[in-house]
Amino acid sequence: MKYIVCFLIVGLFSFGCNNKGGYDTKDGELTWLTIEQASEIGQASNDKKFLVDVYTDWCGWCKVMDKKTFTDPELIKYLNDNFHVVKFNAEQKEPVNYRGKTYEWMQSGRNGVNTLGIELLNGRLSYPTLVYLDSDLQPITVSAGYKTPELLLTELKNLK
């Protein structure tokens, strides 16, 4: 029984990880990380920037970006090669541990907001919004609004 438990624990921690400490991606797909996973990767040595897609469940344009923008083959290849991609629901009620700090949900407006959303978006709660972070999880810029695949690819290539 002890060996089975050890096997399960090792399996859980190694599932989805590659030998470089990142997360495996399937060809033609984006592998979205949680904000907690991004926090762990950001503490390790890596050279990729982070793209955080800040969304809500009710956001129609967020859903359009998921279906039309984040499925574009050229964009997927560019993102997989150059970025860690992260999904973050700004209204999630579960606490979030990010960079050694716990962020809680708070009542605000109609649906409330996780305080990490407020921090990532500099208090400007608009969805969808993409937050760009450097490899150390330091903010680069915030880009609000719907993006076509072409517009997003141009934005990504111009990111410094």
C-alpha positions, -999 to +999 in steps of 0.1 A: +000+000+000+029+024+009+043+019-026+010+026-043+007+059-024+042+069-033+036+060-070+004+081-071+021+111-055+051+109-079+026+105-108+006+135-098+036+158-095+051+147-128+019+146-149+021+172-176+056+183-168+085+180-192+121+177-184+127+214-185+103+221-157+076+235-179+044+220-191+040+198-222+021+213-251+004+193-277+010+203-313-017+226-325-031+234-290-024+259-262-017+244-228-033+269-204-017+272-170-034+283-138-021+314-121-006+292-094+013+271-119+026+304-135+038+315-101+058+282-097+073+285-132+081+321-126+102+312-096+123+288-117+148+299-143+132+304-177+133+328-206+096+328-217+073+357-209+038+351-196+005+360-213-024+360-187-059+360-202-081+376-176-117+367-182-151+361-166-177+334-172-202+359-185-179+377-209-191+371-245-160+386-261-138+363-239-156+333-254-152+346-289-114+350-283-113+314-270-131+301-301-116+324-329-084+339-317-068+312-294-074+285-320-055+301-348-026+278-358+000+306-364-009+323-331-007+290-312+027+282-326+040+317-317+026+315-282+039+280-276+074+290-287+076+323-268+051+324-239+036+306-210-002+311-214-023+315-183-061+317-178-074+336-148-111+341-140-112+375-123-143+366-105-133+332-090-143+328-054-115+303-045-084+319-029-054+322-051-018+318-040+004+339-063+040+349-057+038+341-020+006+360-013-030+348-010-056+367-029-093+364-018-126+371-035-144+402-024-179+416-030-177+442-056-204+451-082-227+424-093-204+393-092-175+403-070-139+400-079-108+382-068-083+408-055-056+394-078-077+405-107-077+440-093-039+439-090-032+424-124-056+449-141-044+479-122-079+484-109-094+487-144-118+457-145-125+451-182-128+418-200-112+403-219-079+418-209-044+403-216-017+410-190+019+405-202+045+396-176+082+391-180+099+358-171+101+369-135+064+376-134+070+414-134+043+434-153+052+446-188+018+459-200-019+454-199-040+452-231-077+454-228-103+443-254-110+417-280-081+408-303-083+390-337-055+365-343-037+389-366-039+418-341-028+397-312+001+383-332+013+418-341+009+429-305+029+399-293+057+404-318+060+441-308+061+434-271+094+444-255 
